[in-house]
Amino acid sequence: MTTHWHASWSKPHKGKITDTEKELVRDHLDEINERLAGQGLRAISLTDPEHVERYGLQDLARERNLELEFGLGDEADTETSVDAKVA
């Protein structure tokens, strides 16, 4: 029995996204996007508000945006830098 994400995640669909699907996308976004691109399908974008809302990617989008915007890669560094900027 396969329990990895690809066992449950085949292609994007127009129906309601289940909590399980949201969790799979959050936990394996890069792998899923590679697979989608390999199939010629559109990727799930952290910069597309509809994608972020649909898949519950708010925290991940925020984390990755901080990494890109401030060149941060570690959560501890992120908190320290954000606190310093706020102060």
N, C-alpha and C positions, 0 to 999 in steps of 0.2 A: 504494500500500500504506500503510495507516494503522498507525503504531507507538504511538500514544497509548494511555493506559490503557484507554479505553473499548472499544478493539478486542478486548481480552482479558477485561475485567471486565464481565459483564452483570448477574448477580444473585447474592446469597449462595446457597450450596448446602450440603447436608448432608454432602457427601463430603469427602475429605481436601483441605486447602488446599495447593497447590503452593508452592514457594519463589518462583516467578515471581508468583503471586497475592499472596503476602505482601509482596513488594517493591512491587508496584503499589499495594496498600493503604497501605503505609507512605509511599510517595512522593506519593500523591494522595488522602489520607484525606478532606480537606475537600470536594474535588470529588466523590468517590464518595458521600459522605454526602448532598450536595446532590442528586445524581442519584437516590439511593435514596429520599430524602424526596419528590422529585417523582413517583416511581412508587408512592408510598404504602407503601414498605417500611421496615423498621426500620433505623435508622442503626447504624453500627459505633461503639461507645462505648469511650472510653479509660478510663472508670470501671467498666466491666464486666470483671471478671477473666477470664471465659471468652473474651470478644472479644480482650482483650489477649494471652492465651495463644495462641488460635487463629491470630491474624494476626501474631504476633511483634512486638507493639507496646510492649514493655516500655520501651525507651528513649524513645520518643515520649511515652508516658504519663507517664514520670518528668519529662521536659522540660516538658511542658505543665502538669503538676501544680505544679512549681516556679514556673512563670510565674504561675499562678493564686494559689498560696499566698503568694508573696512579691512579686507584682507585677513579676516580672522578665521581660524580653523578649529579652535578648541573652545568648548563651551565655557570653561573657566576664564579663558582670555576674553571671551565675548562679554561675560558679565562684568569683568573688571574694566574693560574698555568702555562699555556702555555707561557704567557707573561714573567713570571719570569724565565722560562727555556731558553727563547730566549735571554733575557737580559744578 
